[in-house]
Amino acid sequence: MNSTSKKIRKLCSCIVICSYVFLAQSVAHSATVCDEPSVSGYDSVGCLEQGLALVEKDGKYGFVDASGNEIIPVQYDYALSFLEGFARVEKNGKYGLINTTGHEVIPLKYEEVWDFSEGLANVKHNGLWGFVNSTGDVVIPLQYEFARHFSDGLARVGKDERTGYIDKTGKMVIPFQYDSIELFSDGLVGVEKNSKWGFLDTVGREVIPLQFDSAGYFFEGLAPVAKNNKWGFIDKAGKEIIPSVYEHAYRFSEEQLAPVKMNGKWGFINKEGQLLIPFQYDSADSFRDGVAAVEKDGEHFLIDKYGQPVEH
């Protein structure tokens, strides 16, 4: 994506984040039940997650069970609820992971720790990232400027201001040779070099040549791409499916609609290129959870797949 595209995407992302936070709060209030243990003596008590609830007293955190018994002492400066058997905790500025017995699976010695994903957790020490396993052993050395979690056997990492992908053995699958790399989507990832974008597969093969001025994410076989300041959609073979006639475009989503811009206004098309929601919005983002964030005449709101405003 070029710098202008990134700015536009950032603006729309801000719109959608604010909208979804409000929507999520409304949904959570009506649909989510918090099973909170009946316990006193703490400044705050969280919901039970995997049998334990996060509690706080005098700025320190620990965990109690459903009966209110303190299973993990109130001792940490910061903690998160349990997720898949582990909780992230911090003491004296150092982070680690504990299990439901309070055992430090990953010692509290790292500057940052992420949750486990596909059996590995990314950790940061002395400004560099690597990966540890569920016993706390470093299995991929701490050598990267940044590292994201593993997904489908691959993790995005950065070194010397370049980005690539490694597998779970630490082997480079996509080398540090591209100026920019997006996230995998639909089995392909967008890469940019010398201001041109193309797509690679999960073993690093170039399946769509670097020829586009900008590119978005694939979703169910289609991705938005731009050439000569015009956007359209290609399939996974690189064939143009929806003509490049738009000023901008974002990816398709589960509602089978994509936001596109023409003559300064945004609307939504289907996979056949038919305009289903007219060009009328000043900004728009892709659908998520059945709604899309849009702006019109200075007002921000959500719409459904028929273009009708959503009450929340």
N, C-alpha and C positions, 0 to 999 in steps of 0.2 A: 504494500500500500504506500502511495506517496504521502508527503507531509500534509497536504491539504486533506486527503482522504482520512488520515489518522486523526486530524483535528475534528473533522465532521463526525467520525465514529466516536471520538471521545465525548463530544457534546451530546450525541444521541445516547451514549452509554449512561451519562449523568442523568438524562431524562428517565431512562428506563429503570435505573437503580432506584431513584427516588420514588417512582411510581410503584415498583414492585415491593419496596420496603413497606409502603403504606398498605398495599394489597395483602402482603404476607402477614402483616400484623392483624388485619381484619380477619383473614382466614384462620390464623392461629388462635385468635380469641374465641372464635365460634366452633372450631373443629378439634383443637388440641387440648387434651386433658393432662394437667400436670399432677403426677402422683407424688405429692410432697409428704415426707415423713412428719409425724407429729412429735416435735422435739422443741425444747426451750433452751435458753442459755446462749444462743448464737445471734449475731447481728443480722445474718441472712441465711436462708436455707433454700437450696435449689431443688429441682425435680429429681426423682430417682431415675438414674440411667444405669442399666445393667446391675441393678440391685443396690447402688450406692448414690447418695446425694451429696453434692458439693455444699459445704458450709463455710461460713466466714465469721471470725470473731477477732476484734481488735486488729484488723488488717492482715490476719493470717488465715490460711485455708487448709481444710482437711475434708474428710468424708465420713458420713454416717450411713448405717443401713436402715431398712424400713422400720425397725423398732426404735431407732434413735441411738443405737450403740455407736460409739466413735470407733470406727474400724481403722481409719488412717488418721493419725493425730493432726491437730491443727498446728501446722508448722511451716507451711509454704507461703512465700510472698505473693505467689500467683498460681492459679490452677484452673484448668478447664474440666468439664464433665467427662466421664468415661465414654470412649468411642471404640467399639470393637475390642474391648478388653484392656485398653490402655488410656491413661490420662496424661496430659502434658502439664508439668509442674515446673516452678521456678523458685530458686532460693539464692539469695545473695548475687543476683544477676546472672546465674547460670541455669540452663534449662536441661530437662531430661524427661523420660517417660517412666511411669510406674504402672504396675498391674493392680488388679483388684485386691491384692493382699498388702499392697504398699511397697512391694519389692521394686527397687530401681532397675528396670530392665535396660534402660539407657541411662548411665550415670549423669548426675547434674554437673556437667562440666562444659557444656556447649553454649555458645552464644545464641544459637537458635536451634530448634528441633521441630520437625514436622511430624504429623501422624504417619503410621505405617501405611504403605500402599503396595500391594502385591508382595508383601513380606519384607520390604525395605523401607527405612525412614531416612530422609535427608537431614543432615546435621551440619552445623557451621562451627568452625573453630579457627581462631587466628585469621578470620576474614575469608576463609576458604570452605567450600562445601564438598561433602562426600556422602556416602551411604553406609548405614549400619544395618545388621540383621536383628532378628528378634531376641538374640542373646547379647546384643550390644557390641558385637564384633564389627570392626570396620571392614567391609567387603569391597568397597570402591573407595580408593584413597581420596582424602580431602585435598582437592586440587583445582576446583572450579570456582569461578567468580560468582556464579549462581547455579542452582540446581532445582528443578521442579520434580514433583512426585512421578512415580512410574505409572504408566497407563498402557495396557496392551503390550507390556514387555519393554517399553521404551520410556526414556526420560530426557527432557530437554535440559541441556547444560550450556554454560558459557565460559569462555576462556579467551583472554587477550582480545576482549571486546568483539568476539565472534560467537555465534551460537551453533550448536549441533545437537545430535541425539546419540545416546549410548544405550546399549542393552544391559541386562541385569548382571552381566559379567564385567561390565565396564568397557566393553569393546565399542569403538566408534562405529555407528551405523550410518550416520550422516556427518561427514567431517566438518571441521571449522573452516569452511571455504566460502560460505555465503554471507552476504552483508546483512540479511535478515531472514528469519525463519518463523513461521506461524506455528500454531498447534495442529496436530493431526485431526482430521475430520473425515469420516467416511473412507478411511484407509489411505488418504493422501494428505500431503502437507505442502503448503505454499512456501516457496523459497525465492529470494531476490538476490541478484548479483548484477552489478553495473546498471542498476535502475531498471532491470527487467525481471519479471516474475514468471515462474512456471511451477510445476508440481512434481514431487517425488513420492514413491511408494514406501512401504515400511521397511524395505531392505536398502533404501537409498538410491534406487534406480530412477532416472529422469523419465517419467512417463508422459509428461506434457512439457515441451521445450520452453525455455525462458524467453518469452516473446511479448508478454503483456506489460503495460505500464503500471497496472495495479491488479490485485486479485483478492477475493474473499474466500470464505470457507465453503467446502462441499457439504451438501445435505441431500441425501437420497439421490445422489447421482448428478447434481447440478451445482455449479459454482459461479458467482458473479466475477467477471473480469472486465478490464478496460483497455482500450486501444484508441489512441488519438482522441482522448477525452470523452469517449463514448463507451457506455457500459452495456453489456449483454450477459448471456449465460452460456457456459459450455458444459458438455458431459465429460465423463472420466476418460474419454479417448481424445479430448481436446476439440471435439466438433462443436461448432456454434449451433445451439439449439434455439435460443431466443436472441434475435438480432441485436446488435450493439447500437441502440438508438437512444439510450437514456443518459441523462447527465450524471446519475449515480445509481447504485443499486446495492442492496444488502442481500444476505443469503435467504434461502427458503427455510421454512420451519415446519413444525408438525401440523400446522393448519394448511400446508401446501400453498402458502402465499409468500410473496417476497415484496418488500418495499422498494419502489423505484421512483426516480425523480425526473420530471420533464417540465420544461418552462418554469422552473423555480418552485414547483409544487410536487409533493409526494403523494403517491397512491400505491395500490397493491395489485400485483398480477398473479395469475396461477401459472402452472408449469407449461401450459400451452401458449403463454404470453398474452392471455386475455386479461383486460383490465376489469377487475371485479370490484375494487373500491376506488372511486374516482380521484384524480389528482386535485387535492384540496388542502393538504397539510403543509405547514412550514417546515416540519421535521417529522421523522417517523423511524421506528426501529422494528426489527423482526418480531414476529409473534413468539410468545413464551407462555406456557400454561394457559393457552386459549385467549390471551389478550395481547395487544400491541400498544406501546406507548407512542403517542402522537402529540403534536403541538399545532394549534390553529388560533390565529389572531391573539397570540400571547397567552393562550390558555393551554395547560398541559393536562391530558386525560388519557384514559385507556379505552380502546375499542375492541369489539369482538370481530369475528371473521366476516360478519356482514356489514361492518363499518359503523355499527351502533355503539354509542357510548355505554360503558359498563358502570353500573352503580356499585359502589362498595362502601 
